[in-house]
Amino acid sequence: MAKAKLQSYDLTQLNILVLEKHVLIRQLLTDVFRIFGVATVQSTSDPDKAFKMFQAFPSDVVLTDWTYDLDGLDFVERIRKDPDTPNPYVPIIVTTANTRIEHVKVARDIGMTEFLTKPISAKLLYSRIAAVVEDQRHYIRVGDFFGPDRRRRNGDEHIGIERRRASLF
């Protein structure tokens, strides 16, 4: 079976913010984004500094680490809900070594747009950026949740209560 080729996009106008604990991974991500042609990449390991960067300079995409000593999900929630956020609709890609489905669900329920497990390859990173470009999701506010609509399927194969069950993932 032939592998699908990724669509090529011009990323030269993108501004990306990276919140990542490890300096070497931050540098690697920055280098990969530069190779992709990304205009501006800002990075830090400090969530408060990252939020100030986010406020001061418009970001088109945010990547945030989620590990035991850098809670990127708090950062996601702050971007989505803080009254001083300049763009609660920004696409956010959570990067983590937490690979269990429960982790994906938690990140989804906080408001992430895409999920990327470590170790990260340039191809996987590009595929998540492409997913953000190709699938600009609607945002919803329900109760305490604000973020991209979690439903990804557009088919009519399920009707009524079955449609709701099918759209949980």
N, C-alpha and C positions, 0 to 999 in steps of 0.2 A: 504494500500500500504506500503510495507516494505521500510524503509529508507536505502539508500546506505551506506555501510560502507566505511570509509576513508582508503585509502591505507596507510600502515605503512612504514615509511622511517627512515633510520638511519641519524639523524641530528647531530651526534657527531662531524662532521668535519666542520660544518657551523660556519661562523663568521658573526654576525649580528650587524648592527649599527642602533640605535634608536634615532631619533630626536623627542622629545615629550616635550610639555610645562610643564605638571604637574609632579612633582617629584613622587607622589604616583603612577601614571599610569606608569611612567618609571620603578619604582621598581617592580610593578606588572608584566609588560611585561618581565623584566629581570628574575623574578622568574618563570614565565611560560616557558620562553625559557630554563631555567636551567632544569625544569622538563622534557621538550622535549629532553634534552640531548645536547643542542647546546653548542659547545665548548667555544665560546667567544661572549659576548654581551657587546657592548660599548653603552653608552647613555649620552645624554646631552639635554639641552633645548636651546642651543645657536647654530644657523645655521653656524656661522663662525667656531666655535669650532668643530662642526660636520664635516664640510668640511675638516678641518685639520686632524681630526681623520681618515676620509675617505682616505685622501692622505697618511697618515702615516701607516695605517694598512689595508690590503685588506679585504673588506667586500663582502660577498656572497649575502647578502640581506640587503636592507635598508628599514626601516619603518620610515615614516615621518608624523608628525601631520600636520593638516591644520586647523587653527583656525584664528579668527580675529586678534590676536596679535602674532601669529607665522605662518608665511607664508611658509609652507612646499613646496608649489609649486615653489617658488623661489629657494628653495634648490634642488628640482627635476631638474629644468632647469639648475642650476649650475652644477650638476653632469653630465647631458647630454651634455652640450655645453661648459663648461669652458675649455680653452686650457690646464689647469693644472690638469684636472681630470684624475685620474689613470685608471678609468674603466667606460666609458660612457654607457656600456652595462649592468651594474648591475641591477638586478630586484629591483624595487622600489614599495613598498606597501604604498599607501596613507591612513592614518587613519583620520577620521573626523566625526563630528556630522552633517556636511553639507550633507543632504541625497537626495536633489532634483536631478533629472536627469541632469539638467544644470550643477551642480557641478561635476558630474561624467564626463560629456563631457569636461569640462574645464581641469580637472586633466588628462584625457586621452589625450587631445590635447597638454598638456605640456610635456607628455612623461612617465606618470606613467605606471607601469606594471599591478598592481592589486589595487582594491579599497576596503576599509573595513570601514564600518560605526560603529560609537560608539553608544552604549557601545559595547565593544569587549568581546567576550567569548573565552576561550581557544580553543574550537572546531572550531570556525570561523577563528581564527588566524592560527591554524594548517591547515585548508582547504586552506587558501591563500598561505601558504608556500608550501603545496602539489601542488597547481595549478602552482606555479613557477617551481617546480621540474618536473611536468608532461608535461607542455606546454612551452617548451623553445622557445619563439617566435623569429621570425626574426626581425631585426632592420632595419629601413629605414630612409633615409634622403630625405625630400621633402620640398623645400623652407626653411622656418625657423624651421620646425619640424624635430626633431631627437628623435627617441624612438622606442619602440616595435611596430610592425605592428598591427594596430588597428583591422584588420579583424580577427575574431575568427572562422568563419565557413569555413569548408573545402568541403562542399557538392557541388554537381553539379546541385542543384535544380534551380538555377538562371543563366541565360545566358545573355551576353551583358550588357546593361544599367541596367537591373533588378539585375544582380549580384552586381553591385556597390551600388545600393540602399539597398540591403539586407545586405551588409557588413558594413553599417554605425555603427552598434552597436555591 
